[in-house]
Amino acid sequence: MGALECAAQARVGPAMSEPSLPSAGMTAYLERHAWRRAQSIPTLSVLRGPIGLGVQAWRRWAEGSRRTVVVPTAIDPVPAVLAWTAAVIRERDLTADALGFLCAPTQFPIDELRTTFLAWTLHDLERFWEKAPLDRRHDPAARLCCELTRCLVLGEALAAKKLAGRLAGEAGAAWQGILQGLTRLVPPEAWPALLFAPPEGALAGAVDAMARSASALLEVAPQLPAALVAEAWHLDVYLGTARESRTLTMVREGLVPVPVLDEQAIRQRVAAEKAEELAGPIQRLVADGASDELAQAFGEAVACLADASSEEGLGRARSAAEKFLYERLASLPRTAGKFVLNAPLDFTFGNKPAEVDLFAADLRLAIELDGYFHFAGPDAYRRDRRKDWELQRRGYMVLRFLAEDVVARLEEILDTILAAVEHCERRLGVATEAKR
C-alpha cells in the first residue's frame, strides 16, 4: 500500500466504510441535491463506486429530469463549459432565448424583434446596441445577446467554439462570462447535466482536479446540475489527504454511495445448477461492479436461454439477452451512455423502418443478436446479409453475436465490442463527450 493510501486510511477511518445504498436511496440523495440547487445552494453530487455504475446512475437521474448529460473531454473548466455550451446550442433555440431576454428592456414583442433584426445590417445592429439599455461590455447576458443577434443578422449558424471565441475576445470575457450569460438566458430546468468522470488510467489525483473544476463552475452557476464519479478508493485517498477548502466541503456534502452487489447476491439471481457453469461471467460482473438492475437482467437472460426450446422461447431469450447486454454496456465506463436499445434508423428495410438491437449513433456502430434459428435456412441468412450491407453502405460497422453467447461467452463479446468502440472512435475522430 502506498503512502497516500495509508494516509487516507489513517485520516478517513471507519466513516468511509459506509455501505452502498439501495437504488431508491441513491435516487433520494440525488433528488435532495436537486432541491438544494433549486435554492441556489452550490451542490456537487459525488458518486462513490464503480465508474460505469456511477455514470449510469447519473444518466438515469438526468433522464428522469428530462436532461441530457454532458461529459467533458478533459478535467478543466474551459472544455467543460465548451461541451456544455455545445449541448445547449443543440437543444435550444438560443436566438429565441436572446430575443425573449431583450423583450423587457426594449418593450418590443419577440416576433417584432426577430423581424426587425432580420431586416437590419450590421451597422443598424451596432447602433441598436449603442443605444440599448443594456451594458454589453460588462453584463455577460447582454454580451451573449449581442453576439446572438449578430449571428441572426448575418444568418450564421451557432457553434460553441466560435461563439465562445468571440465572447472571449470582447472585454476579456472568459469561461465564467460565457456560463453566466447562458445561465441567465436559458431557464434552469432546460440546462444539461454535467458529469466529470476520470479518464482511463487516471490516478487518485484526478478526483482533486475534477472536484476543483466542478466547484469553480458551481461558484459561477449554483443551480448547475453537476456530478463527479470516482472509484471508492480514489475518493478515500482524496478525502484523507486534501486540505480543508470549500471544494473539500462540497465533496463531503455531496457523497452518494453507488449500490453494488457482491458475488453471492449475483449468484442468487441465477439457477443453482447454472451458477458454477457461469463462474467466469459472474466474476467479471463482480470485478466491474453490478447494480441490481444489471444482475436482474443477467438472471432473466440465463433463465430464458435455458428455456429456449422453441422458436417462441428463442425469441424471448433473444430479447432477454439484448436487455442484459444493453445493461452491461451501460455499466462500463467505456460504453456508458453510448448505446440505445432497439434503435430505429433513418431508412427502411423490407417494408418497415430499419431497427438494430443496440446502436451507438456517435460511433456509427450497430450490434445485432441472433438466435440460432436464424441459421436454420438460407432465407434468414440472406436477409441478415442484406441488412448488413444496407448498414455498411451507410457507413455503419456491424457486429453480430449469438444471443446465447452473451451469457456463456460474455468476456469475449465485451472484448470485441470494446475493440470495435476504440476502432470507431479512431476512424470517426469521435470525442469522448457523451451525448443523449
C-alpha positions as CSV (number, residue, x, y, z in Angstrom):
1,M,0.0,0.0,0.0
2,G,1.4,3.4,-1.0
3,A,1.9,6.4,1.3
4,L,-1.2,8.2,0.0
5,E,-3.4,5.2,0.6
6,C,-2.0,4.8,4.2
7,A,-2.6,8.4,4.9
8,A,-6.2,8.2,3.6
9,Q,-7.0,5.2,5.9
10,A,-5.4,6.9,8.9
11,R,-7.4,10.1,8.4
12,V,-10.7,8.8,7.0
13,G,-11.1,5.9,9.4
14,P,-14.3,3.9,9.6
15,A,-16.6,6.6,8.1
16,M,-15.6,5.6,4.6
17,S,-16.9,2.0,5.1
18,E,-20.4,3.3,4.6
19,P,-22.4,0.5,2.9
20,S,-23.9,1.0,-0.6
21,L,-27.4,2.4,-0.7
22,P,-30.2,0.7,-2.5
23,S,-31.2,2.3,-5.8
24,A,-34.2,4.0,-4.2
25,G,-31.9,5.5,-1.5
26,M,-29.5,6.8,-4.1
27,T,-32.3,8.4,-6.1
28,A,-33.5,10.2,-2.9
29,Y,-30.0,11.5,-2.4
30,L,-29.9,12.9,-5.9
31,E,-33.3,14.5,-5.6
32,R,-32.2,16.1,-2.3
33,H,-29.3,17.6,-4.2
34,A,-31.6,18.8,-6.9
35,W,-33.7,20.6,-4.3
36,R,-30.6,22.3,-2.9
37,R,-29.6,23.5,-6.3
38,A,-33.1,24.9,-6.8
39,Q,-32.4,27.0,-3.7
40,S,-29.2,28.3,-5.4
41,I,-27.0,26.3,-3.0
42,P,-23.9,25.0,-4.9
43,T,-24.2,21.2,-4.8
44,L,-22.0,18.7,-6.3
45,S,-23.2,15.1,-6.5
46,V,-20.2,12.8,-5.8
47,L,-20.9,9.2,-6.9
48,R,-18.6,6.9,-5.0
49,G,-18.2,3.5,-6.5
50,P,-17.6,1.7,-9.9
51,I,-17.3,4.4,-12.6
52,G,-19.7,2.8,-15.1
53,L,-22.4,2.3,-12.5
54,G,-21.9,5.9,-11.3
55,V,-22.2,7.2,-14.9
56,Q,-25.3,5.1,-15.4
57,A,-26.9,6.3,-12.1
58,W,-26.4,10.0,-13.0
59,R,-27.8,9.4,-16.5
60,R,-30.9,7.8,-15.2
61,W,-31.4,10.7,-12.8
62,A,-30.9,13.1,-15.6
63,E,-33.3,11.2,-17.9
64,G,-35.9,11.5,-15.1
65,S,-35.4,15.2,-15.1
66,R,-35.5,15.3,-18.9
67,R,-31.9,16.5,-19.2
68,T,-29.1,15.3,-21.4
69,V,-25.8,14.5,-19.8
70,V,-22.5,16.2,-20.9
71,V,-19.2,14.5,-20.1
72,P,-16.3,16.9,-20.8
73,T,-13.3,15.5,-22.7
74,A,-10.9,17.0,-20.2
75,I,-10.8,17.8,-16.5
76,D,-10.8,21.6,-16.8
77,P,-13.5,24.3,-16.6
78,V,-12.8,25.5,-20.2
79,P,-13.6,22.3,-22.1
80,A,-16.4,21.6,-19.6
81,V,-18.1,25.0,-20.5
82,L,-17.5,24.5,-24.2
83,A,-19.0,21.0,-24.1
84,W,-22.0,22.3,-22.0
85,T,-22.4,25.2,-24.4
86,A,-22.4,22.9,-27.4
87,A,-25.2,20.8,-25.8
88,V,-27.3,23.9,-25.1
89,I,-26.9,25.0,-28.7
90,R,-28.0,21.6,-29.9
91,E,-31.1,21.6,-27.7
92,R,-32.2,25.2,-27.5
93,D,-33.2,27.9,-29.9
94,L,-30.7,30.3,-28.3
95,T,-31.7,33.1,-30.7
96,A,-35.3,32.9,-29.3
97,D,-33.9,32.9,-25.8
98,A,-31.9,36.1,-26.6
99,L,-34.9,37.8,-28.2
100,G,-37.0,36.9,-25.2
101,F,-34.4,38.4,-22.9
102,L,-34.5,41.6,-24.9
103,C,-38.3,42.0,-24.8
104,A,-38.4,43.6,-21.4
105,P,-35.7,46.3,-21.8
106,T,-36.8,47.2,-25.3
107,Q,-40.6,47.0,-24.8
108,F,-41.0,45.1,-28.1
109,P,-42.6,41.7,-28.6
110,I,-40.4,38.8,-29.7
111,D,-41.8,38.4,-33.2
112,E,-41.4,42.1,-33.9
113,L,-37.8,42.0,-32.7
114,R,-37.0,39.0,-34.9
115,T,-38.5,40.6,-38.0
116,T,-36.6,43.8,-37.3
117,F,-33.2,42.1,-36.8
118,L,-33.7,40.0,-40.0
119,A,-34.1,43.3,-42.0
120,W,-31.1,45.0,-40.4
121,T,-27.5,45.4,-41.4
122,L,-24.6,45.1,-39.0
123,H,-24.4,48.9,-38.9
124,D,-28.1,49.0,-37.8
125,L,-27.4,46.4,-35.2
126,E,-24.4,48.3,-33.8
127,R,-26.5,51.5,-33.5
128,F,-29.1,49.5,-31.6
129,W,-26.6,48.1,-29.1
130,E,-25.1,51.6,-28.6
131,K,-28.5,52.9,-27.5
132,A,-29.9,49.8,-25.9
133,P,-30.4,50.0,-22.1
134,L,-28.1,47.0,-21.6
135,D,-24.4,47.1,-20.8
136,R,-22.9,44.5,-23.2
137,R,-19.4,45.3,-22.1
138,H,-19.9,44.3,-18.5
139,D,-23.1,42.2,-18.4
140,P,-22.4,38.6,-19.7
141,A,-26.1,38.1,-20.7
142,A,-26.2,41.3,-22.7
143,R,-22.8,40.4,-24.3
144,L,-24.2,37.0,-25.3
145,C,-27.4,38.5,-26.6
146,C,-25.3,40.9,-28.7
147,E,-23.4,38.0,-30.3
148,L,-26.6,36.0,-30.9
149,T,-28.3,38.9,-32.6
150,R,-25.2,39.4,-34.7
151,C,-25.5,35.8,-35.9
152,L,-29.2,36.4,-36.7
153,V,-28.4,39.4,-38.8
154,L,-25.6,37.6,-40.7
155,G,-27.6,34.3,-41.0
156,E,-24.8,32.4,-39.3
157,A,-25.2,29.0,-37.6
158,L,-24.2,28.9,-34.0
159,A,-21.1,26.8,-33.0
160,A,-19.9,26.5,-29.4
161,K,-16.2,27.2,-30.0
162,K,-16.9,30.1,-32.4
163,L,-19.3,31.6,-30.1
164,A,-17.0,31.2,-27.1
165,G,-14.1,32.6,-29.0
166,R,-16.0,35.7,-30.0
167,L,-17.2,36.3,-26.5
168,A,-13.7,35.8,-25.0
169,G,-12.4,38.4,-27.4
170,E,-14.6,41.1,-26.0
171,A,-13.7,42.9,-22.8
172,G,-11.6,39.9,-21.7
173,A,-14.6,37.7,-21.1
174,A,-13.6,34.2,-20.1
175,W,-15.5,30.9,-19.5
176,Q,-17.1,32.5,-16.4
177,G,-18.8,35.1,-18.5
178,I,-20.0,32.5,-21.1
179,L,-21.5,30.4,-18.3
180,Q,-23.1,33.4,-16.6
181,G,-24.6,34.6,-19.9
182,L,-26.0,31.2,-20.9
183,T,-27.5,30.5,-17.4
184,R,-29.2,33.9,-17.5
185,L,-30.8,33.3,-20.9
186,V,-31.8,29.6,-20.6
187,P,-34.2,28.5,-17.8
188,P,-32.6,26.2,-15.2
189,E,-35.0,23.3,-16.0
190,A,-33.5,23.2,-19.5
191,W,-29.9,23.1,-18.5
192,P,-28.0,19.9,-19.4
193,A,-26.5,17.9,-16.6
194,L,-22.7,17.9,-16.3
195,L,-20.7,14.9,-15.3
196,F,-17.0,14.7,-14.6
197,A,-15.6,11.2,-15.0
198,P,-11.9,10.3,-14.7
199,P,-10.1,9.4,-17.9
200,E,-8.9,5.9,-18.4
201,G,-5.9,5.1,-16.2
202,A,-6.4,8.2,-14.1
203,L,-4.6,8.4,-10.7
204,A,-6.2,9.3,-7.4
205,G,-5.2,13.0,-8.1
206,A,-7.9,13.1,-10.8
207,V,-10.5,13.4,-8.1
208,D,-8.9,16.6,-6.8
209,A,-8.8,18.1,-10.4
210,M,-12.4,17.1,-11.1
211,A,-13.6,18.5,-7.8
212,R,-11.8,21.8,-8.2
213,S,-13.2,22.2,-11.8
214,A,-16.8,21.3,-10.7
215,S,-16.5,23.6,-7.7
216,A,-15.4,26.5,-9.9
217,L,-18.3,26.0,-12.2
218,L,-20.8,25.9,-9.3
219,E,-19.4,29.1,-7.8
220,V,-20.5,30.8,-11.1
221,A,-23.8,28.9,-11.6
222,P,-25.0,27.4,-8.3
223,Q,-28.1,25.8,-9.9
224,L,-26.0,23.8,-12.4
225,P,-26.7,20.1,-12.1
226,A,-23.2,18.8,-11.8
227,A,-21.7,15.5,-10.6
228,L,-18.4,13.7,-10.5
229,V,-17.9,9.9,-10.3
230,A,-14.9,8.2,-8.8
231,E,-13.8,4.8,-7.5
232,A,-14.2,4.4,-3.8
233,W,-10.5,4.2,-3.0
234,H,-9.7,7.2,-5.2
235,L,-12.2,9.3,-3.2
236,D,-11.0,7.9,0.1
237,V,-7.4,9.0,-0.8
238,Y,-8.7,12.5,-1.7
239,L,-10.8,12.9,1.4
240,G,-7.9,11.6,3.6
241,T,-5.2,13.9,2.1
242,A,-6.8,17.0,0.8
243,R,-6.5,20.3,2.7
244,E,-9.6,21.9,4.1
245,S,-11.3,24.1,1.5
246,R,-14.8,24.9,0.0
247,T,-14.2,22.2,-2.6
248,L,-13.5,19.6,0.0
249,T,-16.6,20.5,2.0
250,M,-18.6,20.4,-1.2
251,V,-17.3,16.9,-1.9
252,R,-18.1,15.7,1.6
253,E,-21.6,17.1,1.5
254,G,-22.3,15.5,-1.9
255,L,-21.2,11.9,-1.3
256,V,-23.6,9.3,-2.7
257,P,-22.5,5.6,-2.4
258,V,-23.3,3.7,-5.6
259,P,-25.2,0.4,-5.0
260,V,-23.0,-2.6,-5.8
261,L,-23.9,-6.3,-5.5
262,D,-21.5,-8.9,-4.2
263,E,-20.9,-12.4,-5.8
264,Q,-23.5,-14.1,-3.5
265,A,-26.2,-11.6,-4.5
266,I,-25.5,-12.1,-8.2
267,R,-25.4,-15.9,-7.8
268,Q,-28.9,-15.7,-6.2
269,R,-30.2,-14.3,-9.5
270,V,-29.4,-17.4,-11.4
271,A,-30.4,-21.1,-11.0
272,A,-28.2,-23.0,-8.6
273,E,-27.2,-25.5,-11.3
274,K,-26.1,-22.7,-13.6
275,A,-24.0,-20.7,-11.0
276,E,-20.8,-22.8,-11.3
277,E,-21.2,-23.1,-15.1
278,L,-21.3,-19.3,-15.3
279,A,-18.5,-18.6,-12.8
280,G,-16.4,-16.6,-15.3
281,P,-19.2,-14.2,-16.3
282,I,-20.3,-13.8,-12.6
283,Q,-16.7,-13.0,-11.5
284,R,-16.4,-10.4,-14.3
285,L,-19.7,-8.8,-13.1
286,V,-18.3,-8.7,-9.6
287,A,-15.0,-7.2,-10.7
288,D,-16.6,-4.4,-12.8
289,G,-19.4,-3.7,-10.4
290,A,-23.0,-4.8,-10.9
291,S,-26.2,-3.0,-10.0
292,D,-29.4,-4.7,-9.0
293,E,-30.9,-3.9,-12.5
294,L,-27.9,-5.5,-14.2
295,A,-28.0,-8.6,-12.0
296,Q,-31.7,-9.0,-12.6
297,A,-31.2,-8.7,-16.4
298,F,-28.4,-11.3,-16.2
299,G,-30.7,-13.7,-14.3
300,E,-33.5,-13.2,-16.8
301,A,-31.2,-13.9,-19.7
302,V,-29.9,-17.1,-18.1
303,A,-33.4,-18.3,-17.3
304,C,-34.8,-17.5,-20.8
305,L,-31.8,-19.1,-22.6
306,A,-32.3,-22.2,-20.5
307,D,-35.9,-22.4,-21.6
308,A,-35.3,-21.7,-25.3
309,S,-36.7,-25.0,-26.6
310,S,-39.0,-23.4,-29.3
311,E,-38.8,-20.5,-31.7
312,E,-41.1,-18.5,-29.3
313,G,-38.8,-19.4,-26.4
314,L,-35.8,-18.4,-28.5
315,G,-37.4,-15.0,-29.2
316,R,-37.8,-14.4,-25.5
317,A,-34.3,-15.5,-24.9
318,R,-33.0,-13.1,-27.6
319,S,-34.9,-10.2,-26.1
320,A,-33.6,-11.0,-22.6
321,A,-30.0,-11.2,-24.0
322,E,-30.4,-7.8,-25.7
323,K,-31.6,-6.2,-22.4
324,F,-28.7,-7.8,-20.4
325,L,-26.1,-6.7,-23.0
326,Y,-27.5,-3.2,-23.0
327,E,-27.4,-3.0,-19.2
328,R,-23.9,-4.5,-19.2
329,L,-22.6,-1.9,-21.7
330,A,-24.4,0.9,-19.7
331,S,-22.4,-0.2,-16.6
332,L,-19.0,0.0,-18.2
333,P,-17.1,3.4,-18.2
334,R,-16.0,2.9,-21.8
335,T,-19.5,2.4,-23.2
336,A,-21.9,4.0,-20.6
337,G,-24.4,6.2,-22.4
338,K,-23.2,5.3,-25.9
339,F,-25.8,2.6,-26.9
340,V,-29.6,2.7,-27.4
341,L,-31.7,-0.5,-27.2
342,N,-33.8,-1.4,-30.2
343,A,-33.0,1.8,-32.1
344,P,-34.9,2.8,-35.2
345,L,-32.7,4.1,-38.1
346,D,-33.4,6.6,-40.8
347,F,-34.0,4.1,-43.7
348,T,-36.4,1.3,-44.4
349,F,-35.5,-2.4,-44.6
350,G,-38.2,-4.6,-46.3
351,N,-41.5,-2.8,-45.7
352,K,-40.8,-1.2,-42.4
353,P,-38.2,1.2,-40.7
354,A,-34.9,-0.5,-40.1
355,E,-34.1,-1.3,-36.5
356,V,-31.0,-2.7,-34.7
357,D,-30.7,-4.4,-31.4
358,L,-28.1,-2.0,-29.9
359,F,-26.9,1.2,-31.6
360,A,-24.3,3.8,-30.9
361,A,-25.1,6.8,-33.1
362,D,-21.9,8.8,-32.5
363,L,-19.8,5.7,-33.3
364,R,-22.0,4.5,-36.2
365,L,-21.8,1.1,-34.6
366,A,-24.6,-1.5,-34.7
367,I,-24.9,-4.7,-32.7
368,E,-27.2,-7.5,-33.7
369,L,-28.0,-10.6,-31.5
370,D,-29.2,-13.7,-33.4
371,G,-30.9,-16.8,-32.1
372,Y,-29.5,-20.0,-33.7
373,F,-32.9,-20.4,-35.6
374,H,-31.6,-17.6,-37.8
375,F,-29.3,-20.1,-39.4
376,A,-32.0,-22.8,-39.9
377,G,-32.5,-21.9,-43.6
378,P,-31.0,-19.9,-46.4
379,D,-33.7,-17.2,-46.3
380,A,-32.7,-16.0,-42.8
381,Y,-29.1,-16.0,-43.8
382,R,-29.7,-14.0,-46.9
383,R,-31.9,-11.5,-45.0
384,D,-29.2,-10.8,-42.4
385,R,-26.5,-10.3,-45.1
386,R,-28.8,-7.8,-47.0
387,K,-29.4,-5.9,-43.7
388,D,-25.6,-5.9,-43.0
389,W,-25.0,-4.5,-46.5
390,E,-27.6,-1.8,-46.0
391,L,-26.0,-0.8,-42.8
392,Q,-22.4,-1.0,-44.1
393,R,-23.1,1.1,-47.2
394,R,-24.4,3.9,-45.0
395,G,-21.2,3.8,-43.0
396,Y,-22.2,1.7,-40.1
397,M,-20.0,-1.0,-38.6
398,V,-22.0,-4.2,-37.7
399,L,-21.2,-6.7,-35.1
400,R,-23.3,-9.9,-34.9
401,F,-23.3,-12.3,-31.9
402,L,-25.3,-15.4,-30.9
403,A,-27.8,-14.5,-28.1
404,E,-26.7,-17.5,-26.0
405,D,-23.1,-16.3,-26.1
406,V,-24.0,-13.0,-24.4
407,V,-24.2,-15.1,-21.2
408,A,-21.8,-18.0,-21.8
409,R,-19.1,-16.1,-23.6
410,L,-19.6,-12.7,-22.0
411,E,-15.9,-11.7,-21.7
412,E,-15.2,-12.5,-25.3
413,I,-18.1,-10.4,-26.5
414,L,-17.3,-7.5,-24.3
415,D,-13.6,-7.5,-25.5
416,T,-14.9,-7.5,-29.1
417,I,-17.3,-4.6,-28.5
418,L,-14.7,-2.5,-26.7
419,A,-12.2,-3.1,-29.5
420,A,-14.9,-2.0,-32.0
421,V,-15.6,1.1,-30.0
422,E,-12.0,2.1,-30.0
423,H,-11.7,1.4,-33.7
424,C,-14.8,3.5,-34.5
425,E,-13.6,6.4,-32.3
426,R,-10.3,6.4,-34.2
427,R,-12.0,6.1,-37.5
428,L,-14.5,8.9,-37.0
429,G,-12.4,11.1,-34.7
430,V,-15.3,10.9,-32.2
431,A,-14.6,12.8,-29.0
432,T,-15.4,11.0,-25.7
433,E,-18.0,13.6,-24.8
434,A,-21.3,11.6,-24.1
435,K,-24.5,13.0,-25.6
436,R,-28.1,11.6,-25.2
